[in-house]
Amino acid sequence: MVSRILQVECSDCGEEQAVFERTSSEIACGDCAAALASPTGGKAEIHGEVVDVLEAREA
Ligand SMILES: [Zn+2]
């Protein structure tokens, strides 16, 4: 199974953080605590700007 990791730039402070595309928990910016992603049951809803996409292969 391949899951994607999104590099999300915080729209408030510009800090970049890696977020799993299918996260099941709320992701907050590590710098200013603004919400970066919210779980929806499928793909996370991204609140910042996606600047890069990485693929992670799971066993
Ligand atoms: Zn921030």
N, CA, C, O and the ligand as a Tripos MOL2 file, in Angstrom:
@<TRIPOS>MOLECULE
protein
  237   235    60     0     0
PROTEIN
NO_CHARGES

@<TRIPOS>ATOM
      1 N           0.8440   -1.1880    0.0000 N.3       1 MET1
      2 CA          0.0000    0.0000    0.0000 C.3       1 MET1
      3 C           0.8860    1.2480    0.0000 C.2       1 MET1
      4 O           1.8900    1.3130    0.7100 O.2       1 MET1
      5 N           0.5080    2.2050   -0.7840 N.am      2 VAL2
      6 CA          1.2600    3.4500   -0.8560 C.3       2 VAL2
      7 C           0.4380    4.5580   -0.2150 C.2       2 VAL2
      8 O          -0.7100    4.7970   -0.5890 O.2       2 VAL2
      9 N           1.0360    5.2180    0.7420 N.am      3 SER3
     10 CA          0.3620    6.3870    1.3080 C.3       3 SER3
     11 C           1.1980    7.6070    0.9740 C.2       3 SER3
     12 O           2.4110    7.5180    0.7830 O.2       3 SER3
     13 N           0.5560    8.7020    0.9090 N.am      4 ARG4
     14 CA          1.2780    9.9090    0.5420 C.3       4 ARG4
     15 C           1.4660   10.8210    1.7440 C.2       4 ARG4
     16 O           0.6190   10.9170    2.6320 O.2       4 ARG4
     17 N           2.6040   11.4790    1.7300 N.am      5 ILE5
     18 CA          2.9030   12.4520    2.7740 C.3       5 ILE5
     19 C           2.9610   13.8150    2.0930 C.2       5 ILE5
     20 O           3.7010   14.0080    1.1280 O.2       5 ILE5
     21 N           2.1970   14.7310    2.5910 N.am      6 LEU6
     22 CA          2.1480   16.0630    2.0040 C.3       6 LEU6
     23 C           3.0040   17.0150    2.8230 C.2       6 LEU6
     24 O           2.9260   17.0550    4.0500 O.2       6 LEU6
     25 N           3.8100   17.7700    2.1200 N.am      7 GLN7
     26 CA          4.5770   18.8190    2.7980 C.3       7 GLN7
     27 C           3.6950   20.0580    2.7490 C.2       7 GLN7
     28 O           3.4650   20.6210    1.6790 O.2       7 GLN7
     29 N           3.2090   20.4760    3.8980 N.am      8 VAL8
     30 CA          2.2380   21.5710    3.9620 C.3       8 VAL8
     31 C           2.8770   22.8130    4.5550 C.2       8 VAL8
     32 O           3.5310   22.7690    5.5970 O.2       8 VAL8
     33 N           2.6700   23.9140    3.8640 N.am      9 GLU9
     34 CA          3.1860   25.1800    4.3820 C.3       9 GLU9
     35 C           2.0760   25.8940    5.1390 C.2       9 GLU9
     36 O           0.9850   26.1020    4.6100 O.2       9 GLU9
     37 N           2.3600   26.2630    6.3680 N.am     10 CYS10
     38 CA          1.3910   26.9740    7.1930 C.3      10 CYS10
     39 C           1.0770   28.3240    6.5640 C.2      10 CYS10
     40 O           1.9810   29.0850    6.2160 O.2      10 CYS10
     41 N          -0.2110   28.6120    6.4220 N.am     11 SER11
     42 CA         -0.5890   29.8850    5.7910 C.3      11 SER11
     43 C          -0.4100   31.0530    6.7500 C.2      11 SER11
     44 O          -0.4320   32.2120    6.3360 O.2      11 SER11
     45 N          -0.2330   30.7490    8.0210 N.am     12 ASP12
     46 CA         -0.0600   31.8190    9.0090 C.3      12 ASP12
     47 C           1.3970   32.2310    9.1730 C.2      12 ASP12
     48 O           1.7030   33.4230    9.2090 O.2      12 ASP12
     49 N           2.3040   31.2470    9.2740 N.am     13 CYS13
     50 CA          3.6960   31.5960    9.5920 C.3      13 CYS13
     51 C           4.6950   31.0880    8.5630 C.2      13 CYS13
     52 O           5.8690   31.4560    8.6180 O.2      13 CYS13
     53 N           4.2560   30.2440    7.6190 N.am     14 GLY14
     54 CA          5.1600   29.7850    6.5710 C.3      14 GLY14
     55 C           5.9830   28.5680    6.9410 C.2      14 GLY14
     56 O           6.7720   28.0800    6.1310 O.2      14 GLY14
     57 N           5.8090   28.0760    8.1520 N.am     15 GLU15
     58 CA          6.5220   26.8780    8.5730 C.3      15 GLU15
     59 C           6.0280   25.6800    7.7590 C.2      15 GLU15
     60 O           4.8260   25.5410    7.5300 O.2      15 GLU15
     61 N           6.9500   24.8120    7.3200 N.am     16 GLU16
     62 CA          6.5470   23.6180    6.5760 C.3      16 GLU16
     63 C           6.5410   22.4100    7.4950 C.2      16 GLU16
     64 O           7.4060   22.2460    8.3550 O.2      16 GLU16
     65 N           5.5440   21.5750    7.2840 N.am     17 GLN17
     66 CA          5.4340   20.3820    8.1140 C.3      17 GLN17
     67 C           4.9130   19.2350    7.2770 C.2      17 GLN17
     68 O           4.0620   19.4340    6.4110 O.2      17 GLN17
     69 N           5.4160   18.0250    7.5280 N.am     18 ALA18
     70 CA          4.9570   16.8400    6.8020 C.3      18 ALA18
     71 C           3.6830   16.3170    7.4410 C.2      18 ALA18
     72 O           3.6010   16.1630    8.6590 O.2      18 ALA18
     73 N           2.6830   16.0430    6.5990 N.am     19 VAL19
     74 CA          1.3840   15.5840    7.0700 C.3      19 VAL19
     75 C           0.9870   14.3470    6.2740 C.2      19 VAL19
     76 O           1.0260   14.3700    5.0430 O.2      19 VAL19
     77 N           0.6060   13.2760    6.9500 N.am     20 PHE20
     78 CA          0.0930   12.1090    6.2380 C.3      20 PHE20
     79 C          -1.2340   12.4680    5.5770 C.2      20 PHE20
     80 O          -2.1020   13.0930    6.1870 O.2      20 PHE20
     81 N          -1.3720   12.0560    4.3090 N.am     21 GLU21
     82 CA         -2.5790   12.4010    3.5640 C.3      21 GLU21
     83 C          -3.8300   11.8210    4.2250 C.2      21 GLU21
     84 O          -4.9000   12.4280    4.2010 O.2      21 GLU21
     85 N          -3.6750   10.6450    4.8100 N.am     22 ARG22
     86 CA         -4.8330   10.0130    5.4480 C.3      22 ARG22
     87 C          -4.6910   10.0210    6.9630 C.2      22 ARG22
     88 O          -4.8550    8.9940    7.6210 O.2      22 ARG22
     89 N          -4.3940   11.1590    7.4860 N.am     23 THR23
     90 CA         -4.2490   11.2610    8.9360 C.3      23 THR23
     91 C          -5.6020   11.0830    9.6180 C.2      23 THR23
     92 O          -6.6430   11.4460    9.0710 O.2      23 THR23
     93 N          -5.5630   10.5230   10.8070 N.am     24 SER24
     94 CA         -6.8110   10.3510   11.5610 C.3      24 SER24
     95 C          -6.8690   11.3130   12.7340 C.2      24 SER24
     96 O          -7.7610   11.2260   13.5780 O.2      24 SER24
     97 N          -5.9190   12.2230   12.7830 N.am     25 SER25
     98 CA         -5.9420   13.2000   13.8730 C.3      25 SER25
     99 C          -5.6980   14.6010   13.3260 C.2      25 SER25
    100 O          -5.1440   14.7810   12.2420 O.2      25 SER25
    101 N          -6.1160   15.5620   14.0880 N.am     26 GLU26
    102 CA         -5.9210   16.9640   13.7230 C.3      26 GLU26
    103 C          -4.4300   17.2840   13.7400 C.2      26 GLU26
    104 O          -3.7360   16.9420   14.6970 O.2      26 GLU26
    105 N          -3.9350   17.9350   12.6930 N.am     27 ILE27
    106 CA         -2.5170   18.3080   12.6430 C.3      27 ILE27
    107 C          -2.4050   19.8140   12.8170 C.2      27 ILE27
    108 O          -3.0310   20.5850   12.0890 O.2      27 ILE27
    109 N          -1.6120   20.2150   13.7770 N.am     28 ALA28
    110 CA         -1.4050   21.6430   14.0180 C.3      28 ALA28
    111 C           0.0220   22.0230   13.6660 C.2      28 ALA28
    112 O           0.9420   21.2130   13.7830 O.2      28 ALA28
    113 N           0.1910   23.2530   13.2370 N.am     29 CYS29
    114 CA          1.5110   23.7820   12.9460 C.3      29 CYS29
    115 C           2.3830   23.6830   14.2010 C.2      29 CYS29
    116 O           1.9470   24.0410   15.2950 O.2      29 CYS29
    117 N           3.6150   23.1960   14.0370 N.am     30 GLY30
    118 CA          4.4970   23.0540   15.1810 C.3      30 GLY30
    119 C           5.0130   24.3870   15.6860 C.2      30 GLY30
    120 O           5.5490   24.4790   16.7900 O.2      30 GLY30
    121 N           4.8500   25.4050   14.8820 N.am     31 ASP31
    122 CA          5.4000   26.7100   15.2370 C.3      31 ASP31
    123 C           4.3480   27.6320   15.8460 C.2      31 ASP31
    124 O           4.5810   28.2330   16.8940 O.2      31 ASP31
    125 N           3.1810   27.7460   15.1890 N.am     32 CYS32
    126 CA          2.1810   28.7020   15.6660 C.3      32 CYS32
    127 C           0.8730   28.0310   16.0710 C.2      32 CYS32
    128 O          -0.0590   28.7080   16.5050 O.2      32 CYS32
    129 N           0.7950   26.7050   15.9350 N.am     33 ALA33
    130 CA         -0.3620   25.9240   16.3710 C.3      33 ALA33
    131 C          -1.6170   26.1450   15.5280 C.2      33 ALA33
    132 O          -2.7020   25.7240   15.9290 O.2      33 ALA33
    133 N          -1.4950   26.8000   14.3630 N.am     34 ALA34
    134 CA         -2.6360   26.8990   13.4610 C.3      34 ALA34
    135 C          -2.9400   25.5050   12.9070 C.2      34 ALA34
    136 O          -2.0320   24.6870   12.7590 O.2      34 ALA34
    137 N          -4.2080   25.2320   12.6010 N.am     35 ALA35
    138 CA         -4.5820   23.9310   12.0480 C.3      35 ALA35
    139 C          -4.0350   23.7890   10.6360 C.2      35 ALA35
    140 O          -4.2450   24.6650    9.7970 O.2      35 ALA35
    141 N          -3.3300   22.6800   10.3670 N.am     36 LEU36
    142 CA         -2.8110   22.4250    9.0230 C.3      36 LEU36
    143 C          -3.6530   21.3980    8.2940 C.2      36 LEU36
    144 O          -3.7990   21.4690    7.0740 O.2      36 LEU36
    145 N          -4.2050   20.4530    9.0190 N.am     37 ALA37
    146 CA         -4.9920   19.4000    8.3970 C.3      37 ALA37
    147 C          -6.0110   18.8550    9.3820 C.2      37 ALA37
    148 O          -5.7520   18.7590   10.5820 O.2      37 ALA37
    149 N          -7.1870   18.4950    8.8470 N.am     38 SER38
    150 CA         -8.2320   17.8980    9.6650 C.3      38 SER38
    151 C          -8.6070   16.5530    9.0680 C.2      38 SER38
    152 O          -8.6870   16.4250    7.8470 O.2      38 SER38
    153 N          -8.8370   15.5490    9.9000 N.am     39 PRO39
    154 CA         -9.2590   14.2450    9.3930 C.3      39 PRO39
    155 C         -10.6950   14.3050    8.8860 C.2      39 PRO39
    156 O         -11.5340   15.0010    9.4580 O.2      39 PRO39
    157 N         -10.9720   13.5720    7.8070 N.am     40 THR40
    158 CA        -12.3230   13.5560    7.2610 C.3      40 THR40
    159 C         -12.8450   12.1360    7.1370 C.2      40 THR40
    160 O         -13.9750   11.9320    6.6930 O.2      40 THR40
    161 N         -12.0440   11.1490    7.5200 N.am     41 GLY41
    162 CA        -12.4090    9.7620    7.3270 C.3      41 GLY41
    163 C         -11.7260    9.1730    6.1030 C.2      41 GLY41
    164 O         -11.5930    7.9550    5.9890 O.2      41 GLY41
    165 N         -11.3000   10.0210    5.2010 N.am     42 GLY42
    166 CA        -10.5210    9.6050    4.0340 C.3      42 GLY42
    167 C          -9.2850   10.4650    3.9650 C.2      42 GLY42
    168 O          -8.4640   10.4640    4.8820 O.2      42 GLY42
    169 N          -9.1530   11.1970    2.8810 N.am     43 LYS43
    170 CA         -8.0350   12.1210    2.7870 C.3      43 LYS43
    171 C          -8.2500   13.2930    3.7370 C.2      43 LYS43
    172 O          -9.3710   13.7680    3.9210 O.2      43 LYS43
    173 N          -7.1650   13.7420    4.3300 N.am     44 ALA44
    174 CA         -7.2750   14.8830    5.2380 C.3      44 ALA44
    175 C          -7.6270   16.1400    4.4580 C.2      44 ALA44
    176 O          -7.2590   16.3100    3.2950 O.2      44 ALA44
    177 N          -8.3480   17.0060    5.1390 N.am     45 GLU45
    178 CA         -8.6040   18.3240    4.5600 C.3      45 GLU45
    179 C          -7.4170   19.2110    4.9150 C.2      45 GLU45
    180 O          -7.1210   19.4090    6.0940 O.2      45 GLU45
    181 N          -6.7380   19.7440    3.9080 N.am     46 ILE46
    182 CA         -5.5270   20.5310    4.1280 C.3      46 ILE46
    183 C          -5.8710   22.0130    4.1750 C.2      46 ILE46
    184 O          -6.5470   22.5290    3.2850 O.2      46 ILE46
    185 N          -5.4080   22.6900    5.2090 N.am     47 HIS47
    186 CA         -5.7320   24.1090    5.3630 C.3      47 HIS47
    187 C          -4.6200   25.0320    4.8720 C.2      47 HIS47
    188 O          -4.8610   26.1940    4.5450 O.2      47 HIS47
    189 N          -3.4040   24.5010    4.8250 N.am     48 GLY48
    190 CA         -2.2970   25.3190    4.3300 C.3      48 GLY48
    191 C          -2.0780   25.0560    2.8540 C.2      48 GLY48
    192 O          -2.9770   24.5860    2.1570 O.2      48 GLY48
    193 N          -0.8780   25.3620    2.3810 N.am     49 GLU49
    194 CA         -0.5470   25.1350    0.9810 C.3      49 GLU49
    195 C           0.3490   23.9140    0.8630 C.2      49 GLU49
    196 O           1.3530   23.7970    1.5660 O.2      49 GLU49
    197 N          -0.0240   22.9970   -0.0400 N.am     50 VAL50
    198 CA          0.7990   21.8090   -0.2570 C.3      50 VAL50
    199 C           1.9600   22.1920   -1.1740 C.2      50 VAL50
    200 O           1.7490   22.5510   -2.3330 O.2      50 VAL50
    201 N           3.1690   22.1160   -0.6590 N.am     51 VAL51
    202 CA          4.3330   22.5270   -1.4400 C.3      51 VAL51
    203 C           5.0810   21.3370   -2.0240 C.2      51 VAL51
    204 O           5.8800   21.5030   -2.9460 O.2      51 VAL51
    205 N           4.8300   20.1190   -1.4940 N.am     52 ASP52
    206 CA          5.5130   18.9440   -2.0120 C.3      52 ASP52
    207 C           4.7140   17.7140   -1.6250 C.2      52 ASP52
    208 O           3.9900   17.7160   -0.6290 O.2      52 ASP52
    209 N           4.8530   16.6600   -2.4240 N.am     53 VAL53
    210 CA          4.1740   15.3970   -2.1290 C.3      53 VAL53
    211 C           5.2140   14.2850   -2.1560 C.2      53 VAL53
    212 O           5.9530   14.1340   -3.1290 O.2      53 VAL53
    213 N           5.2610   13.5240   -1.0950 N.am     54 LEU54
    214 CA          6.1980   12.4070   -0.9910 C.3      54 LEU54
    215 C           5.3890   11.1180   -0.9410 C.2      54 LEU54
    216 O           4.2730   11.0910   -0.4210 O.2      54 LEU54
    217 N           5.9620   10.0560   -1.4840 N.am     55 GLU55
    218 CA          5.2840    8.7590   -1.3970 C.3      55 GLU55
    219 C           5.9940    7.8890   -0.3840 C.2      55 GLU55
    220 O           7.2200    7.7840   -0.3930 O.2      55 GLU55
    221 N           5.2370    7.2800    0.4700 N.am     56 ALA56
    222 CA          5.7920    6.3800    1.4720 C.3      56 ALA56
    223 C           5.1850    5.0030    1.2730 C.2      56 ALA56
    224 O           3.9630    4.8560    1.2900 O.2      56 ALA56
    225 N           6.0000    4.0220    1.0910 N.am     57 ARG57
    226 CA          5.4840    2.6650    0.8860 C.3      57 ARG57
    227 C           5.3890    1.9540    2.2260 C.2      57 ARG57
    228 O           6.3330    1.9250    3.0160 O.2      57 ARG57
    229 N           4.2330    1.3920    2.4460 N.am     58 GLU58
    230 CA          4.0210    0.6610    3.6920 C.3      58 GLU58
    231 C           4.0640   -0.8250    3.4000 C.2      58 GLU58
    232 O           3.6220   -1.2690    2.3410 O.2      58 GLU58
    233 N           4.5830   -1.5750    4.3170 N.am     59 ALA59
    234 CA          4.6710   -3.0280    4.1370 C.3      59 ALA59
    235 C           3.2900   -3.6520    4.2230 C.2      59 ALA59
    236 O           3.1530   -4.8690    4.0960 O.2      59 ALA59
    237 ZN          2.2730   28.2360   11.5810 Zn       60 ZN60
@<TRIPOS>BOND
     1     1     2 1
     2     2     3 1
     3     3     4 2
     4     3     5 am
     5     5     6 1
     6     6     7 1
     7     7     8 2
     8     7     9 am
     9     9    10 1
    10    10    11 1
    11    11    12 2
    12    11    13 am
    13    13    14 1
    14    14    15 1
    15    15    16 2
    16    15    17 am
    17    17    18 1
    18    18    19 1
    19    19    20 2
    20    19    21 am
    21    21    22 1
    22    22    23 1
    23    23    24 2
    24    23    25 am
    25    25    26 1
    26    26    27 1
    27    27    28 2
    28    27    29 am
    29    29    30 1
    30    30    31 1
    31    31    32 2
    32    31    33 am
    33    33    34 1
    34    34    35 1
    35    35    36 2
    36    35    37 am
    37    37    38 1
    38    38    39 1
    39    39    40 2
    40    39    41 am
    41    41    42 1
    42    42    43 1
    43    43    44 2
    44    43    45 am
    45    45    46 1
    46    46    47 1
    47    47    48 2
    48    47    49 am
    49    49    50 1
    50    50    51 1
    51    51    52 2
    52    51    53 am
    53    53    54 1
    54    54    55 1
    55    55    56 2
    56    55    57 am
    57    57    58 1
    58    58    59 1
    59    59    60 2
    60    59    61 am
    61    61    62 1
    62    62    63 1
    63    63    64 2
    64    63    65 am
    65    65    66 1
    66    66    67 1
    67    67    68 2
    68    67    69 am
    69    69    70 1
    70    70    71 1
    71    71    72 2
    72    71    73 am
    73    73    74 1
    74    74    75 1
    75    75    76 2
    76    75    77 am
    77    77    78 1
    78    78    79 1
    79    79    80 2
    80    79    81 am
    81    81    82 1
    82    82    83 1
    83    83    84 2
    84    83    85 am
    85    85    86 1
    86    86    87 1
    87    87    88 2
    88    87    89 am
    89    89    90 1
    90    90    91 1
    91    91    92 2
    92    91    93 am
    93    93    94 1
    94    94    95 1
    95    95    96 2
    96    95    97 am
    97    97    98 1
    98    98    99 1
    99    99   100 2
   100    99   101 am
   101   101   102 1
   102   102   103 1
   103   103   104 2
   104   103   105 am
   105   105   106 1
   106   106   107 1
   107   107   108 2
   108   107   109 am
   109   109   110 1
   110   110   111 1
   111   111   112 2
   112   111   113 am
   113   113   114 1
   114   114   115 1
   115   115   116 2
   116   115   117 am
   117   117   118 1
   118   118   119 1
   119   119   120 2
   120   119   121 am
   121   121   122 1
   122   122   123 1
   123   123   124 2
   124   123   125 am
   125   125   126 1
   126   126   127 1
   127   127   128 2
   128   127   129 am
   129   129   130 1
   130   130   131 1
   131   131   132 2
   132   131   133 am
   133   133   134 1
   134   134   135 1
   135   135   136 2
   136   135   137 am
   137   137   138 1
   138   138   139 1
   139   139   140 2
   140   139   141 am
   141   141   142 1
   142   142   143 1
   143   143   144 2
   144   143   145 am
   145   145   146 1
   146   146   147 1
   147   147   148 2
   148   147   149 am
   149   149   150 1
   150   150   151 1
   151   151   152 2
   152   151   153 am
   153   153   154 1
   154   154   155 1
   155   155   156 2
   156   155   157 am
   157   157   158 1
   158   158   159 1
   159   159   160 2
   160   159   161 am
   161   161   162 1
   162   162   163 1
   163   163   164 2
   164   163   165 am
   165   165   166 1
   166   166   167 1
   167   167   168 2
   168   167   169 am
   169   169   170 1
   170   170   171 1
   171   171   172 2
   172   171   173 am
   173   173   174 1
   174   174   175 1
   175   175   176 2
   176   175   177 am
   177   177   178 1
   178   178   179 1
   179   179   180 2
   180   179   181 am
   181   181   182 1
   182   182   183 1
   183   183   184 2
   184   183   185 am
   185   185   186 1
   186   186   187 1
   187   187   188 2
   188   187   189 am
   189   189   190 1
   190   190   191 1
   191   191   192 2
   192   191   193 am
   193   193   194 1
   194   194   195 1
   195   195   196 2
   196   195   197 am
   197   197   198 1
   198   198   199 1
   199   199   200 2
   200   199   201 am
   201   201   202 1
   202   202   203 1
   203   203   204 2
   204   203   205 am
   205   205   206 1
   206   206   207 1
   207   207   208 2
   208   207   209 am
   209   209   210 1
   210   210   211 1
   211   211   212 2
   212   211   213 am
   213   213   214 1
   214   214   215 1
   215   215   216 2
   216   215   217 am
   217   217   218 1
   218   218   219 1
   219   219   220 2
   220   219   221 am
   221   221   222 1
   222   222   223 1
   223   223   224 2
   224   223   225 am
   225   225   226 1
   226   226   227 1
   227   227   228 2
   228   227   229 am
   229   229   230 1
   230   230   231 1
   231   231   232 2
   232   231   233 am
   233   233   234 1
   234   234   235 1
   235   235   236 2
@<TRIPOS>SUBSTRUCTURE
     1 MET1         2 RESIDUE 1 A MET
     2 VAL2         6 RESIDUE 1 A VAL
     3 SER3        10 RESIDUE 1 A SER
     4 ARG4        14 RESIDUE 1 A ARG
     5 ILE5        18 RESIDUE 1 A ILE
     6 LEU6        22 RESIDUE 1 A LEU
     7 GLN7        26 RESIDUE 1 A GLN
     8 VAL8        30 RESIDUE 1 A VAL
     9 GLU9        34 RESIDUE 1 A GLU
    10 CYS10       38 RESIDUE 1 A CYS
    11 SER11       42 RESIDUE 1 A SER
    12 ASP12       46 RESIDUE 1 A ASP
    13 CYS13       50 RESIDUE 1 A CYS
    14 GLY14       54 RESIDUE 1 A GLY
    15 GLU15       58 RESIDUE 1 A GLU
    16 GLU16       62 RESIDUE 1 A GLU
    17 GLN17       66 RESIDUE 1 A GLN
    18 ALA18       70 RESIDUE 1 A ALA
    19 VAL19       74 RESIDUE 1 A VAL
    20 PHE20       78 RESIDUE 1 A PHE
    21 GLU21       82 RESIDUE 1 A GLU
    22 ARG22       86 RESIDUE 1 A ARG
    23 THR23       90 RESIDUE 1 A THR
    24 SER24       94 RESIDUE 1 A SER
    25 SER25       98 RESIDUE 1 A SER
    26 GLU26      102 RESIDUE 1 A GLU
    27 ILE27      106 RESIDUE 1 A ILE
    28 ALA28      110 RESIDUE 1 A ALA
    29 CYS29      114 RESIDUE 1 A CYS
    30 GLY30      118 RESIDUE 1 A GLY
    31 ASP31      122 RESIDUE 1 A ASP
    32 CYS32      126 RESIDUE 1 A CYS
    33 ALA33      130 RESIDUE 1 A ALA
    34 ALA34      134 RESIDUE 1 A ALA
    35 ALA35      138 RESIDUE 1 A ALA
    36 LEU36      142 RESIDUE 1 A LEU
    37 ALA37      146 RESIDUE 1 A ALA
    38 SER38      150 RESIDUE 1 A SER
    39 PRO39      154 RESIDUE 1 A PRO
    40 THR40      158 RESIDUE 1 A THR
    41 GLY41      162 RESIDUE 1 A GLY
    42 GLY42      166 RESIDUE 1 A GLY
    43 LYS43      170 RESIDUE 1 A LYS
    44 ALA44      174 RESIDUE 1 A ALA
    45 GLU45      178 RESIDUE 1 A GLU
    46 ILE46      182 RESIDUE 1 A ILE
    47 HIS47      186 RESIDUE 1 A HIS
    48 GLY48      190 RESIDUE 1 A GLY
    49 GLU49      194 RESIDUE 1 A GLU
    50 VAL50      198 RESIDUE 1 A VAL
    51 VAL51      202 RESIDUE 1 A VAL
    52 ASP52      206 RESIDUE 1 A ASP
    53 VAL53      210 RESIDUE 1 A VAL
    54 LEU54      214 RESIDUE 1 A LEU
    55 GLU55      218 RESIDUE 1 A GLU
    56 ALA56      222 RESIDUE 1 A ALA
    57 ARG57      226 RESIDUE 1 A ARG
    58 GLU58      230 RESIDUE 1 A GLU
    59 ALA59      234 RESIDUE 1 A ALA
    60 ZN60       237 GROUP 0 **** ****
